[in-house]
Structure formats: C-alpha cells, structure tokens
C-alpha cells in the first residue's frame, strides 16, 4: 500500500507509535503513516479480518498539526451525538451528511480538510450541547 502526502506529494512511511508518540506507551503498539518532511501523520485501522484490514489501512488522510486540531474539534462536537445513545453512529453520520449536503459515503471526519471540519463544528454547535451525557451523581453522605 502506498500512502501519498497531500502536502508534499511524497510517499509516507509506515511507523509504530514510538515514532509519533514516544511519551505515550499506550500507543506504541499502534501503527501510523507519517510524512517526515511535513510532520503529517494518520493512524491505522486495527487489524480486522472481517473488514479485510491488516493494520496498515489509514484512518483518514495525513494531517499536519492544524488539520489534527481541526479534526479533534470536529470530533469533540460530533461524537456526543452518537456516544450519548440518542442515535447510533451510522445515524449520526447520516444526519451529518445531510447537514453538510454530501453523500453519506463521503462523510468521514478523518477524510475532511480544515474547512470541512469547521462546517462540522458549525453544524453540530448547539445540537451536541443539548445532548448531555448524564454525569454520575455522588452519593449523598448522611
């Protein structure tokens, strides 16, 4: 598999988590595609024979620091829609695709650019705040 960097058009290299996150032992076993000159990277799907994943399939496009921040913001407002249990993950992506005016098959935050991530944030603003995941209540002391 060849992964080409969107920024410099050079081939990315497959590395493990020790290269990307040396201070995160919990990620050392993970695999990433990395473009060294651009400092862009993307994680890989875990191996899953059911889906034909051997652990080298990228989770999306290579992302530099700015795009990684944009994707994190998009996930922060989008993920509560399905993690709350109010809708399933596929239902949430179908809703988002409709809001963005794109095909559901193309609706993957991992593939979005910074502008599309901003559109996700704007589409979800207010909606994700309305869906509050219940916080654990502390037991009252007597």
FISEDO-34584 format. One record per residue: residue in one letter; x, y, z of N, C-alpha, C, O in turn. Coordinates in steps of 0.1 Angstrom, whole numbers. Layout:
BEGIN
  marfi    n.u    n.v    n.w   ca.u   ca.v   ca.w    c.u    c.v    c.w    o.u    o.v    o.w
      a      X      Y      Z      X      Y      Z      X      Y      Z      X      Y      Z
...
END
This chain:
BEGIN
  marfi    n.u    n.v    n.w   ca.u   ca.v   ca.w    c.u    c.v    c.w    o.u    o.v    o.w
      x      9    -12      0      0      0      0      9     12      0     19     13      7
      x      6     22     -8     13     35     -9      4     46     -4     -8     47     -9
      x      8     53      6      1     65     11      9     77      7     21     78     11
      x      3     86      0     10     98     -5      5    110      3     -6    112      6
      x     15    118      7     12    130     15      5    141      6     10    144     -5
      x     -6    146     11    -14    156      4     -6    170      4     -9    178     -5
      x      3    171     13     10    184     14     22    185      5     24    195     -2
      x     30    174      4     43    175     -4     43    165    -15     53    164    -23
      x     33    156    -16     32    146    -27     42    135    -26     45    128    -35
      x     49    134    -14     59    123    -12     52    111     -5     42    113      2
      x     58     99     -7     53     88     -1     55     89     15     65     93     19
      x     45     85     22     46     84     36     52     70     40     52     61     32
      x     57     70     52     63     57     57     54     51     69     48     59     76
      x     53     38     69     46     32     80     55     30     92     66     24     91
      x     50     36    103     58     35    116     50     31    127     37     30    126
      x     56     28    138     48     24    150     47     37    159     53     47    157
      x     39     35    170     36     46    178     48     52    186     47     64    190
      x     59     45    187     71     50    194     76     62    186     83     71    192
      x     74     63    173     79     73    165     71     86    166     76     97    167
      x     58     84    166     48     95    167     46    100    181     46    112    183
      x     44     91    190     41     94    204     51     87    213     47     78    220
      x     64     91    214     74     84    222     71     84    237     75     75    244
      x     63     94    241     59     95    256     46     89    259     41     90    270
      x     40     82    249     27     75    252     29     60    250     25     55    239
      x     33     53    260     35     38    259     22     31    254     22     21    248
      x     10     37    258     -2     31    254     -5     31    239    -13     24    234
      x      3     39    232      1     40    217     13     34    210     13     33    197
      x     23     29    217     35     23    210     32     12    201     38     10    191
      x     22      4    204     18     -8    195     10     -4    183      8    -12    174
      x      5      8    183     -3     13    171      6     16    159     18     18    161
      x      0     16    147      7     19    135      2     32    129    -10     35    131
      x     11     39    123      8     52    117     15     54    104     26     48    102
      x      9     61     95     16     66     83     21     80     86     13     88     92
      x     34     82     83     40     95     86     47    101     74     55     94     67
      x     46    114     72     54    121     62     64    129     71     60    139     77
      x     76    125     70     86    132     79     88    146     75     89    155     85
      x     90    150     62     92    164     59     81    173     64     83    185     68
      x     68    169     63     57    177     66     52    175     81     43    183     85
      x     57    165     88     53    162    101     38    159    101     31    161    111
      x     33    154     90     19    150     89     18    135     92     27    127     89
      x      7    130     99      6    116    101     -9    113    103    -18    121    105
      x    -12    100    102    -25     95    104    -24     81    110    -15     73    106
      x    -33     77    119    -33     64    125    -38     54    115    -44     57    105
      x    -37     41    119    -42     30    110    -53     23    117    -54     22    130
      x    -62     17    109    -72      8    115    -65     -4    121    -55     -8    116
      x    -71     -8    132    -66    -21    138    -68    -32    129    -78    -32    121
      x    -60    -43    129    -62    -54    121    -76    -60    124    -80    -61    135
      x    -83    -63    113    -97    -68    114   -100    -76    101   -104    -71     91
      x    -98    -90    102   -100    -98     90   -114    -97     84   -116    -98     72
      x   -124    -94     93   -138    -93     88   -139    -82     78   -147    -83     68
      x   -132    -71     80   -132    -60     70   -121    -60     61   -119    -51     53
      x   -112    -70     62   -100    -70     53    -89    -61     57    -81    -57     49
      x    -89    -57     70    -79    -47     75    -67    -55     80    -68    -64     88
      x    -55    -52     75    -43    -59     80    -35    -50     90    -24    -54     94
      x    -41    -38     93    -34    -30    103    -26    -18     96    -19    -11    103
      x    -27    -18     83    -20     -7     75    -29      3     68    -24     12     62
      x    -42      1     69    -52     10     63    -53     22     71    -56     22     83
      x    -50     34     65    -51     47     72    -65     50     76    -75     46     69
      x    -67     56     88    -80     60     93    -85     72     86    -97     75     88
      x    -78     79     78    -82     90     70    -70     95     62    -61     88     58
      x    -69    108     61    -58    114     53    -47    119     63    -50    121     75
      x    -35    120     57    -24    125     65    -28    139     70    -34    147     62
      x    -25    143     82    -29    155     88    -17    162     94    -10    156    102
      x    -15    175     91     -5    183     98    -11    188    111    -22    184    115
      x     -4    196    119     -8    200    132    -22    207    131    -31    205    140
      x    -23    216    122    -35    224    121    -47    215    117    -58    217    123
      x    -46    206    108    -57    197    105    -60    187    116    -72    184    119
      x    -50    183    124    -52    174    135    -61    182    146    -70    176    151
      x    -58    194    148    -66    202    158    -80    204    152    -89    203    160
      x    -81    206    139    -95    208    134   -103    195    135   -115    196    138
      x    -97    184    132   -104    171    133   -108    168    148   -119    163    151
      x    -99    172    157   -102    170    171   -114    178    176   -123    173    183
      x   -114    191    171   -126    199    174   -139    194    168   -149    194    174
      x   -138    189    156   -150    183    149   -155    171    157   -167    169    159
      x   -146    162    160   -150    150    168   -155    154    182   -165    147    187
      x   -150    164    188   -155    169    201   -169    173    201   -176    171    211
      x   -174    179    190   -188    183    190   -197    172    183   -209    172    186
      x   -191    164    174   -199    154    167   -201    141    175   -212    136    176
      x   -190    136    181   -191    123    188   -202    122    199   -208    112    201
      x   -204    133    207   -215    132    217   -229    129    211   -238    123    218
      x   -231    131    198   -244    128    191   -246    113    192   -258    109    194
      x   -236    105    189   -238     91    189   -234     84    202   -240     74    206
      x   -224     90    209   -220     84    222   -230     85    233   -230     78    243
      x   -239     95    232   -250     97    241   -260     86    241   -268     84    250
      x   -260     78    230   -270     68    228   -283     73    222   -292     65    220
      x   -283     86    220   -296     91    214   -298     87    199   -309     86    195
      x   -286     84    193   -287     78    179   -275     69    178   -265     70    185
      x   -275     61    168   -264     52    165   -253     60    158   -256     71    153
      x   -242     54    157   -231     61    150   -235     63    135   -233     74    129
      x   -240     52    128   -244     54    114   -255     65    112   -255     72    103
      x   -264     65    122   -275     75    121   -269     89    123   -273     98    116
      x   -259     91    132   -253    104    134   -245    108    121   -246    120    117
      x   -238     99    114   -231    102    102   -241    106     91   -239    114     83
      x   -253     99     90   -263    102     80   -268    116     83   -271    123     73
      x   -271    119     95   -276    133     99   -265    143     95   -269    153     89
      x   -253    140     98   -242    150     95   -241    152     80   -239    163     75
      x   -241    141     72   -240    142     58   -251    150     52   -249    159     43
      x   -263    149     57   -275    157     53   -272    172     56   -274    180     47
      x   -267    174     68   -265    188     72   -254    195     63   -254    206     60
      x   -244    187     59   -233    192     51   -236    191     36   -229    197     28
      x   -247    185     32   -250    184     18   -241    175     10   -238    178     -1
      x   -236    164     17   -227    155     10   -233    141     11   -242    138     19
      x   -227    132      3   -232    118      4   -227    111     17   -216    114     21
      x   -235    103     22   -231     97     35   -218     88     33   -211     87     43
      x   -216     83     21   -204     75     19   -192     84     19   -181     78     22
      x   -193     97     18   -182    106     18   -180    113     32   -172    121     33
      x   -189    109     41   -189    116     54   -181    109     64   -185    101     72
      x   -168    113     64   -158    107     74   -149    118     78   -141    124     70
      x   -150    122     91   -142    133     96   -127    131     93   -119    140     91
      x   -122    118     93   -108    115     90   -104    119     77    -92    121     74
      x   -113    121     67   -110    125     54   -112    139     51   -108    144     40
      x   -117    147     61   -121    161     58   -108    170     59    -98    167     66
      x   -109    181     52    -99    192     54   -104    201     65   -114    199     71
      x    -95    212     67    -99    221     78   -112    228     76   -119    230     86
      x   -115    232     64   -127    239     61   -139    230     64   -149    235     70
      x   -139    218     60   -150    209     62   -151    206     77   -162    204     82
      x   -140    205     84   -141    203     99   -148    215    106   -155    213    115
      x   -145    227    101   -152    238    106   -167    237    104   -175    241    112
      x   -171    233     92   -185    231     89   -192    221     98   -203    222    102
      x   -184    210    102   -189    201    112   -192    207    125   -202    206    131
      x   -182    215    129   -184    222    142   -196    231    142   -204    232    151
      x   -198    239    131   -209    248    130   -222    240    129   -232    244    135
      x   -222    229    122   -235    221    121   -239    215    134   -251    213    137
      x   -229    211    142   -232    204    155   -233    213    167   -238    209    177
      x   -229    226    165   -230    235    176   -244    236    181   -253    238    172
      x   -246    236    193   -260    237    199   -266    223    200   -272    220    210
      x   -265    215    190   -270    201    190   -263    193    200   -269    186    208
      x   -249    193    199   -242    185    208   -243    190    222   -242    182    232
      x   -244    203    224   -246    208    238   -259    204    244   -260    203    256
      x   -269    202    235   -282    198    240   -283    184    245   -291    180    253
      x   -273    176    239   -272    162    243   -262    161    254   -250    160    251
      x   -266    160    266   -257    159    277   -256    145    281   -266    138    284
      x   -244    140    282   -242    126    288   -244    127    303   -237    135    309
      x   -253    120    309   -255    121    323   -242    119    331   -235    109    328
      x   -240    128    340   -228    127    349   -232    118    361   -244    118    365
      x   -222    111    366   -225    103    378   -228    112    389   -221    122    391
      x   -238    109    397   -242    117    408   -234    111    420   -234     99    422
      x   -229    120    429   -223    115    441   -233    110    451   -243    117    452
      x   -230    100    457   -238     95    468   -238    106    479   -228    111    483
      x   -250    108    484   -251    118    495   -246    112    508   -250    101    511
      x   -238    120    515   -234    115    528   -245    118    538   -251    129    537
      x   -246    110    548   -257    112    558   -252    118    570   -259    121    579
END
